[in-house]
Amino acid sequence: MRILITGITGFVGSHLADFLLKKGDIDICGIVRWRSRKENIGHLKGKLKLFECDMKDMTSVQDVVKSVKPERIFHLAAQSFVPVSWNAPTETLSTNIIGELNIFESVRQAGIDTIIHIAGSSEEYGLVYPEEVPITEDNALRPLSPYGVSKVAQDLLGFQYFRSYGIKIIRTRAFNHTGPRRGEVFVCSNFAKQIAEIEKGYREPVIFVGNLDAQRDFSDVRDIVKAYWLAVERCKPGEVYNICSGKPRTIQSILDSLLSFTNIEVELKKDPKRVRPSDVQVLEGDSSRFRKETGWKPEIPFEQTLRDTLDYWREKV
C-alpha cells in the first residue's frame, strides 16, 4: 500500500510513520518543506521516500500526488500552534486552508481513488457552554482563535469535496495529544523542558506558566496515530469523528504530575505572554461515535505519557 503523509517531519507525522512501519508492507512517502527540521524522523532514514514540496504551491502538490498515486493520504501539515495564529493569522489561514485545498484538487484532477484523512481539532468547538459538556460531533462550532477558524474551514471543505466530488474524505477532531517529540511551545512539553533544564542547572528553579485553570482532554500521541489509521480503515467517508480520552485535566494537575517525577523545588511565575487573548476554558470530548465505529480506546496511561515526555527532554537538553 502506498501512503502519503503531509507534515511527516512533525510531531504527529513522525509517530504515524513509526506506527505504519511496524505494520509492514506499506510504502511510506512524506511531504517536507525544504527548510523542515528532520530530527523527528532521523531514526527512520532510508525507510521513507521524501518529497520536497510547498503545500501552498498547487503545481508542487500536483507533482507529488501524480508521482506517488497514494491509496491513503494523511493530511497533517499545518500551522498547529494556537498562540501563533494571533500573531500570524494570514499565514495560519493560508497554510492550513490552501494547503488542504491543493491536496483535494490534486487528487480530483488525477482521478485516483484515494482515502484522505483530515486531522481536525477540538479547537473547532471553541466556546463551549457548561451544559454542552461532554462535547459531541453535533456541538456548535464557535472557534475562538484564527487557528480554530482555519480548522473549521478545513473540516467544512472536506465535507464539501466529499459531497461535490465523491472524494473519500474522513474528518476527525482530535482533542489535545502529547508525548515525546512534542514541540517545546506546547504546554506539557514546555513544562517538561523547563523541568529538565532546571535539573541540569541550566536555568533558575522557576517555571513560567499561563492559565493553569484551563481543562483539556489529553491523549497520548501514540494512541492518536493508531486512531488515525483506524479512521481510514473503518470509518465512513463524509463523516466526522471526535478522538479523545473523555477525561479532562487541569493544566495545574499536569504540572503537578510532572513535578512528582523530580526532586527539584520550584517557584511558579505567571507569564503574560502565555495567556491567550481568548481561551477555551473547558474541553471534554465524547468519542463514542468513533469508538463504536472502530473499537478504538486509549491504551497508554497519561502518567506514562508525561513521564516519557520528561525523559525525552532530559535526553535532549
N, C-alpha and C positions, 0 to 999 in steps of 0.2 A: 504494500500500500504506500502511495506517495502522499506525504503530509507536508503542508506548508505552514510554518509558524511565523507570523509577523511579530516583531519585537522579541525575537528569540534570545537576545543578549540580556533582556531584562530579568527582573526578579521571578515573575511567574513563568515567562518563556523558558528560562533555563531549567526550572524544576519540571516543566512539562516535557522538555526534551529528555531529561533524566528518566521520567516515568515511561515515555514511549520507547526508549532504547531498551529498557528492561523487558518490554513486551516482545521484542524481536520481530523480524520480518516486516520492518517498516523503514521506508526510505525517508529520512527527515531532512527537509530543506528549510532554511531560515532566511528571512529578510533582515538585513542590518544596514544601518546608516554608515557612511564612510568614517564618521567620527565616533562611532559606537565604541564604548569600552567593552572588551570581550572577556574580561576576567571571570564573569559568571559562567562562561562556557569553556573556559580554558582547559578544564579536565575532560572535555569532550572533543578535543582536537582530533581531526581525522575521521570522526564518526558522523559529521554533519556536512551538508552541502550548503554553503552560504552564498547569498546574492546581495551585493551592494545595491541599494535602492532607496530613493526618496519617495515615501508614501504619498507625498503631495504632488508628485510628478506622474501624471496619468500614463505617459509613454513608458516610463521606467517600470511601473507596476504591471502594465500590459505585457512587457517583455518577459518578466519573471513568470507570470501566470501561464503564458504561452509555452515557455520553456519547461516548466515543471509539470503542467497539467495535473494539478493535485486533486486527489479524491476527497481530501479533507483540508479545510483551512481553519486554523485557529487564529483569529484576529485579535492580537494582544497589544500591538503597537499603539501607544497613546502618550499624551502628556497626562500623567496619572496622579500628580501631587496637587491636592485641592488648594492649599495656600498660594501656590504659584499661579493658579488660574486667575486670581485677583490682580496680580502684578502683570500677567501676560495673557489677558483674556482673548485677544485676537489670535495669538499663537495656539492657545489651547483649543479654540473652536475650529480653526483651520486644520490643525494637525489631526484632531480626533474625527471631525466630520468629513473633510475632504479625503483623508486617508482611507476611511472606510468606503466612501463613495467610489473611489478608484478601484478598490477590490471588487465591489459589486459589478461595476461596469466592465472590468476586465474579464470576469467570469461570464457575464452575459454575452459580451461580444465574441468571446472564444467559443461559446456554445458547449461548454463542458459541464458534465453532471457532477457538481461538487457540493458537498455539505459544508456550510460555513457556520462556524460558531462565533458569535459576537459576545465579547466579555463586557457586559454591562456592570452597573454598580448600584449599591444601596443608596448612594448619594443622589440617585434619581428621585427618591421619595422625598428627600429634603425635610420640609416642615411636616412633622407628624404629630397629631394630637393624641393626648393620653388614651382616648377611647379607641384609637386605631392600632394599638399595640396588642399582640404582635402583628407585624406588617405582612400582608399577603400581596400577591401579584396584582390584585384588584384595587389596591390602595391608590389614592390620587397621587400624581407626580407633581411635587411642588419644590423643585430644586432650589437650593439656597447658595449656589456658587456657580461661576461660569463653567467649572468642571462638571457640576451636576447637570447643567443645561446641555453641555456637549454630549454627555452620556444619554440623556433623554433623546436628543436628536439622532444619535447612533441607533438607539433602540427603535425609534419610530421609523427610521429609514430602513432598517432591517425588515420591519413588518411590511412597509410599502413595497419593497422589492420582492418580497415573498408573494404578496397579493397581486402585484402588477405583472411580474415576470415568471412566477413559479420557481424562483431560486430557493433552494433548500437552506433556509437560514434559521438557525436556532439561537434564541436570545436567552442569556442568563443574567441575573442580577446578583452577583456575589457580594456578600457583606464583607466586613473587614477580614483580611487574612494577613498573616505574618509568618516569619520563620527565618532561618539562615539565608543570607544574601539580600535581605530586605534593605533598601536604601536608607542611609542614615537620617534622612529628613523625616521618615515615618516614625510615629510615636514609640512603639515598642523597641524598634531598632535603635532609635535615638537614645532612649533611656539606657539600653544595654551598652551602647558605645560609651556613653558618659561614665557608666559604672566601670567598664573595662579600663578606661583611661585613668580614672581615679585609682583603681587597684595598682596600676603600673607607675603611679606617681607622676603622670603626665599633666595633671590638672589638679586644682584645688578641690577639696571634698564638697563641692557644691553642684547640685543637679538643677538645671533650669527646666521649668515646667510651664505648661499652658493651662488649659481648662481641665482640671483633674476630676470634675464632677460629671463630665460627659460620659454617657454609656454607649458602648459599642459591642456588637455581636461578632466576636472573633473566631476564626478557624485557622488551622494550620495550612500553609500553602500546599503541602504535600497531599492533604485531603482534598483541597480545592482542585488541583490539576487532575486528580482521579475523577472528580465530579465532571470536569470539562470533557474528559474522554467519554464518560457515560452519557453525557448530554448528546454527543454526536452519534453515539451508538444506539440510544434507546428513546430519545425524546422526539417529539413531533415538530417538524418544521413549521414555522409561523407562530409557535407558542413561546411564552416567556416563563422563566422559572427562577425563583429565588434559590440561592445556595447559601446556607448559613447553619450555625450551630443551634440557634434558638436560645442561647444563653448570654444575655447582655452582661457586660462587666464595666465597672467604672474605670477610668484611666488611673485613678488613685490605686485601685486594687491591683492593677497590672504592675505599677511601680512598686507596690509593697511586695508582690511576689518576686520580682527581680531582685529587690534588696534582700530578700530572705535567702538568696543564693550566695551572698557575700558577707564578709565580716566588717566591711567598712562602715564608718559613721559619716553620714552626710547631712548637709543642710539643703533645704529646698528653697529655690527662689523663683518667683513668677517672672517670666519674660514676656513683656507686652507684645513682642514680635510673634509669639507663639499663640496668640489669641486671634481668632478669625473675626472678620467684620460681622458675619452672621454664621452661627454654628448650629449644627443639628445636635440637639441635646440627647435624644434617645434613639438608638437604632436597635431594634429587636425584631428579628425576622421569623417568618413561618415558612419552612421549606417542605411542607408536607406534600405539595404537588410534585416537586422534584423527587422526593424520596419514594413516593408511590410509583412514579414512572420508572425509576432506575434501581431502587433498592439501596441507594447510597446512604451512608451515615458517617459522621466524623469518627475517626478511629484513634487519632493521636491526642492524648490529654494536653490541654493547653499549658499546663505547668511544664510539660516536656518541651513544648514549642518555645516557651520563654527561656528555658534552660539551654536549649540548642542555639537560640539566638545569641544569648550571652556568651556561650562558648565560642561561637563564630567570631564575635568581636574580640574576645580575649586572644584568639589566634591572629586576628587581622591587625590589631593595634601593636 
